[in-house]
Amino acid sequence: MLCLALEILVGLFILGVLAVAIFISMRGDCEMIFDAKKRGELVVDSVSEDRLDFSCLLPVSNPGKEEGTIIDTYMRIYLPDEQYDDLLLRGKVNFEGRLREDDYFECLLFPEGWKKNLVLRFEAYPRHGKTLKEALGNVPDVEVAFYADCRGRKDLFTKKVFFTLTSEELRALVK
């Protein structure tokens, strides 16, 4: 009798584990979308003789079926000295309303269906004795790769999107 009760309990436990596994597999995962095509306009945050700070918004959404986590983000700015050495361009990423002055990205849980904006912040420094206007006067289009390390139910994954800071946009910042 005791053996039969134990077998029934083990069978119910296995059925419960299978039911939970099926529910989880049917539920899905997060789906992080960083929409570079809808990147906002460049906006001047501050300007001085030797530095220009500007930013734009990058929409991010999770239309998936589960909460996700954006663990880390960063930008790779493709403006090497071999292409154009009169301007040094650096970038930071933060969530809108949660700007930080250090280079740290504060990770955030991103519930299903949520839409937010990331703030892409840029710092431009003229070099070789040029003024900002001179340095930006001949700047080429600048390609930027945006990376985000995310996590959902499954393994860590990296999203990568590209966008361009056009020379016209950059020049317009110092007119």
C-alpha positions in Angstrom: 0.0 0.0 0.0 2.8 2.4 0.9 4.7 1.5 -2.2 1.6 2.2 -4.4 1.1 5.6 -2.7 4.8 6.4 -3.3 4.5 5.4 -7.0 1.5 7.6 -7.4 3.3 10.6 -5.8 6.3 10.1 -8.0 4.1 9.8 -11.1 2.2 13.0 -10.1 5.5 14.8 -9.6 6.8 13.7 -13.0 3.5 14.8 -14.6 3.8 18.2 -12.9 7.4 18.7 -14.1 6.3 17.8 -17.7 3.3 20.2 -17.5 5.6 23.0 -16.3 8.1 22.2 -19.1 5.4 22.3 -21.7 4.0 25.5 -20.4 7.4 27.2 -20.4 8.2 26.0 -24.0 4.9 27.2 -25.3 5.2 30.6 -23.5 8.2 31.7 -25.6 11.0 34.2 -24.8 11.8 37.8 -24.9 12.5 39.5 -28.2 14.6 42.6 -27.9 14.3 45.0 -30.8 16.6 48.0 -31.1 15.1 50.1 -34.0 18.0 52.0 -35.6 15.7 53.0 -38.5 13.7 55.1 -36.0 16.7 56.7 -34.4 15.9 60.2 -33.2 17.5 63.5 -34.5 20.8 64.6 -33.1 20.4 67.2 -30.3 23.1 69.4 -28.9 23.4 68.8 -25.1 26.3 71.2 -24.5 29.1 72.9 -26.5 32.3 74.6 -25.6 35.4 75.5 -27.6 37.0 72.1 -27.2 34.0 69.8 -26.8 30.6 69.1 -28.2 28.1 66.8 -26.4 25.2 65.6 -28.4 22.7 62.8 -28.2 19.8 61.0 -29.9 17.2 58.5 -28.9 17.1 54.9 -29.9 13.8 53.1 -29.5 13.9 49.6 -27.9 11.0 47.3 -27.4 10.2 43.8 -26.2 7.3 42.4 -28.2 8.2 38.9 -27.0 6.2 36.8 -24.5 8.6 37.0 -21.6 10.6 39.5 -19.6 14.1 40.1 -20.8 17.2 41.8 -19.3 19.4 44.2 -21.1 22.7 43.5 -19.4 25.1 45.7 -21.2 25.2 48.1 -24.2 27.9 49.9 -26.0 28.7 51.6 -29.3 31.5 51.1 -31.7 32.1 54.3 -33.6 33.9 53.8 -36.9 35.9 57.0 -37.3 39.5 55.8 -37.3 42.5 58.2 -37.6 43.2 56.8 -41.0 39.8 58.0 -42.2 39.6 61.3 -40.4 41.9 62.4 -37.6 40.7 66.0 -36.9 37.9 64.7 -34.6 37.8 62.3 -31.8 34.3 60.8 -31.3 33.2 58.8 -28.2 29.9 57.4 -27.1 27.9 56.2 -24.1 24.5 54.5 -23.8 21.9 55.1 -21.0 18.2 54.7 -20.5 16.1 57.8 -20.9 15.7 59.4 -17.5 18.5 57.4 -16.0 21.6 59.2 -17.4 24.9 58.4 -15.8 28.2 60.3 -16.1 30.4 57.2 -15.8 30.8 54.7 -18.6 28.6 52.1 -16.8 25.4 50.8 -18.2 22.9 50.0 -15.5 21.2 46.8 -16.5 17.4 46.7 -16.5 14.6 44.2 -16.5 12.5 44.7 -19.6 8.9 43.3 -19.3 7.0 41.9 -22.2 5.3 44.5 -24.3 7.5 47.3 -22.9 8.8 50.2 -25.1 11.4 52.6 -24.0 14.2 54.8 -25.4 17.9 54.5 -25.0 19.8 57.8 -25.0 22.9 57.5 -27.2 25.3 60.2 -26.0 28.3 61.4 -28.0 31.3 63.5 -27.1 33.2 65.2 -30.0 36.7 66.6 -29.4 38.5 68.6 -32.2 42.1 67.7 -32.6 45.3 69.1 -34.2 44.5 72.7 -33.2 41.2 72.8 -35.1 38.0 74.4 -33.8 34.9 72.4 -33.5 33.4 74.1 -36.6 36.6 73.3 -38.6 36.8 69.7 -37.4 33.1 69.1 -38.2 33.4 71.0 -41.5 35.1 68.1 -43.3 33.9 65.2 -41.3 32.7 62.2 -43.3 29.6 60.1 -42.6 30.3 58.1 -39.5 29.0 54.5 -39.1 28.1 53.4 -35.6 27.5 49.8 -34.5 25.3 49.5 -31.4 25.7 46.3 -29.4 23.4 45.1 -26.6 23.9 42.0 -24.5 20.5 40.6 -23.5 19.2 37.7 -21.6 15.8 36.0 -21.5 14.9 32.4 -20.7 17.5 31.1 -23.1 21.2 31.8 -23.3 22.8 35.2 -23.3 22.5 36.8 -26.8 24.0 39.9 -28.4 22.0 42.2 -30.7 23.9 44.4 -33.1 22.4 47.2 -35.2 24.1 49.8 -37.4 23.2 53.4 -38.1 24.9 56.4 -39.7 25.7 59.8 -38.4 25.7 61.7 -41.6 28.2 64.5 -42.2 25.2 66.9 -42.8 23.8 66.0 -39.3 27.1 66.5 -37.7 27.9 69.8 -39.4 24.4 71.1 -38.4 25.3 70.7 -34.7 27.7 73.7 -34.8 26.0 76.1 -37.2 
